């Protein structure tokens, strides 16, 4: 049987997120820096000759019947005329509603995997266009590595960043993106980043996390969710510099040093132990590139 196993679908963190405008169709225009981290879902994709598509939940998670993986597979079939099918086995480890792009990353990995498994041969630019039809974050996960992101998420300026570590914390509940963007507490940034000069600002993690900006969605999220407020307060008390990522309920703090002494892991474990059931967190390392970078031409 033709198959591709152990395919990573990594999460992302927004080191900052600025709301800089709104399109006529209601979509907000953003500027952000996205980085990949080593907290990931895992996919196993098996070839089928009958054209049928099935998604299997390896860990018994509560996933929707028609998730982004299946939508991505159907979109690739429609785009290429491919008559093959697939069994998509998903090990869902990323928390839902976290703002870490879990569903979008799963969709991107599905596109990359099936493009190869079905011998479709679509180049990266074609896959990027398909990805945008599935969601604004999907192109980033196809793009290969950290990026300065504009538009609704489809304009990518690749960046080379130093390796970083983060403590990530999330309560049991998620956040709905529509609720955040409709909140009267939604902040907006007055000044656009100048793309030509941005790489100079981005040479150090200090500039990215502490010096350059903020997450404009955070005031709205704090107004909606006590869990977000609690996570920000507690992570800041333990590690400092905590902020929200994306439009979800996860928050993160950048960590100093290489972490080899294990103190950060122990601190996060102690923090989690004191929380009610359903809280989750992890020490994450940034990725210089996506594990499937180069899978599309």
N, C-alpha and C positions, 0 to 999 in steps of 0.2 A: 504494500500500500504506500502511495506517495504521501509524505507527511513532512511537516516542519514542526519541531518541538522546541519547547523552552524559549519562546520568543518574548522578550521583555517589552512591556508597555510602561515606561517610567513616568512618574509624576513630574510636575513643574512647580516652581515657586515664582511669584512675582516679586522681584526685589523692590520695585516701587510700581505704582499704577496711578496715572494721572488721567482724569476725564477732561478732555480738551475741546469737546464740541458734540454736536448731535446732527445726524443726517436727517434729510427730509422724511425718510422712511421710519424714523424713530430710533434707529440704532445709534448708540453713543460712540463717539470717536475717542480712542485711548492712545496713550503712550505708556510703554512699560518695558521693563527688562525681564525676560523669562529665562530661567535656568532649569535644566533637567537635574533631577536628583535620583538617588539609587533606591528609592522606595517605589515598587513597581508591581503591577499585575503581570501575570504570565499567561501566554496563549499557546495552545497546541492546535495546529490546523491540519486537517486530513483531507485529502483530495477525494471527491466523489465524481463518478461518471454520469450520474442521473440528473444533474442540475439542481438538486435540492440543497437547501441551506438549513443547517441546524446548529443551534447554540447550546452548549452543555455547560452547566455550572459545576465545576470540579469540586469546589468547597461547599456546595450547598447554599450559596448565597441567595438573597432575595433580590433577584434582578428582574427587570421588566421583560415581558415576553418578546418584545420587539425592540431590542436595544441598538446602540450605534454600531455594534459589530455587524449585525445582520443588515442594517441599512447600508453600511459601507460595502458589504459583499454584493448586495443587490444593485447598488449604484455602479460598481465595477462591471458586473454582468451586463447591465444596460449600456454602459459606455462602450464596451468592447464587443458585444454580441457573443460573449463566451457562454457556452452551453454546459460547462462543468459546474459542479457544486462543491460543497465543503461541509465538514463537521468542525465547528469552532469550539474548542474546549477552553473555558476561561477560568483561571484561578484569580478570583477577585480579592485582592489584598488592600487596595487603596480605599480609604473611607469615602463614602458618598457625600455629596454636598459640601466638600471641603474647599473648593476653589483650587484644587491641585490638578484638574484636568484629566481625571481618571477615565471617564467615558470617551473623551476626545482622543486620549492616548491609545485606548483600546481600538478605536476606529482606525487610527493611523497605522497601527501595527497590523491590523487586519488588511488594510489596503496594500501595504508593503508585502505582506506574506502571500496574499492571493495573486497579486501581480506577478510574483515569482512562481508560485505553485501552478498557476494556470498558464504560464508562459505568455502573459498578455504583452509584456514588453513596453508598457507605458513609461515614458520618461518622467522625471520628477516634476516638471512643470505641469504636465497633465494631471498627475496625482494631486498636486497642490490645488488645482482648480476643482477637482472632485472633492477634496477635503473641505474646502470652504463651503460647499453645498451642505455638508454634514454639520458644520459648526465652526465658529470663528477661531477656536483654539486648535483645530485639527491641522491646519497648515504648519503651525510651529512644530508639532510632533513629527511631521514629515520632513521638516527643514534640516534636521541633522544636529543642531547644537544650540548654545545660548544665543539670544538675539535681542536686539532692540526692536520692539514691535509697535507698529502704528496702525491707523485705520480702525477697523473693528477686530483686528488681529491678523489680517491677511498680508500686511506689508512687513517683511522681515529684513532686518539688517544684521547679518551675522556678527557676533562678537567673540573675541578671545578673552576669557576671564581667568583669573587665578583660581585654583581649587579652593573650595569653601566648605565649611560644615555648618549644619543648622540643627537646632532642636525644634521639632514640630509637635504641636499639641492641638487636639480637637475634641470637643465634647460630643455627646451622643447624637445631637440633632444637626441637621444641615441647614443651609440657607437657600432660599429661592432667589435667583438672580433678578427676576422681575420685581421682587419686593424691594430689593436694595436700590435698583435704578429708579423706582417710583417714589422713593422716600424723600420727604422734604429736607432730610439731613444730608442728602448726597452732596459731597463737596465737588468743586471744580477747580482746576488749576488754571491760573491766568496766563502763564507763559509756556509756550511750546519749547521742548528741547530742540536745540539746533543739531540736526543729524550730523552735519559735517564736523562739528566739534565734539560730538558725544563720545567717541572712543577715548579722547583724552580724559574726560570725566570718569570713564569707566575702567580706568587702569587699576584701580584698587577697590577691593570689596568695601572698604570704609566709605568711599564716595558713594557707592551704589546703595548700601543699606542705610547708612546714617546721614550722609551729607547731601545726597542729591534730591530726594523727594520723600513721598509718603504714599499711602494707599488712600485715594480719595473716596473709596467705598467704605472705609472703616467707620466713619462717624455714623453712617446709616446702619451698618451692621450692628454696631454697639447699641444703637437705639432699638433695634429689633430683638436682639438676642442677649440674654444675660450670660449665656455660656461663652459667647465671644468676649464679653467684658471680663468674665472670670479668667478665661484662658490668657488674655492679654496681661491682666494684672499678675497672675501667678507666674507666667513665663518670664515677665519682666523682673519680678522679684528674685528669681533664681538665676537668670542669665542676662537680663538687661535687653534693651533695644528690640523688644517684641513688636511685631506688626502683623496685620492680616495679609493673607495671600489671596489674590484673585477676588472673586465675588462669593467665596464660600466661608465656611465656619472655622477653617484651620488658621492657626497663627504660628509664627516662627520667630526664632531669634538666631542671629549669627553667632557662632562660637569662635573663640580665639584658640590658637595652638593646634596641635595635630591630634589631640584627643587620645594619645596612646596610654595615658595614665588611667583612663577609664572613669575619671571623676565626673565628666559630663553625662556619661551613660548612667552612672549611679544616681546623679542628681535628678535626671529625668525619671528614672525608675521610682525613686522616692516620691516625686511629685505625683506620678500616676497612681501610686499605691494609696495616696491620700484622697483620690477622687472617687466619686460614686461610680457604679457600674456603667460601662459604655464609653468611657473616655479612652482615647487612644493617643499614642505619640511615638516618636522615633527620632533617633539621631541620624541625620541624613548627610550624605556627601554629594557635592555637585558632580555632574558628569561633563566631561569636555565635549562629548558627542553622543548622539543617540546610539544604542547598541546595534541598530539596523541601518546606520548611516551608510550610504553607498549602495543600498539595495535597489534603488531606481537610478537610472542614468541621468 
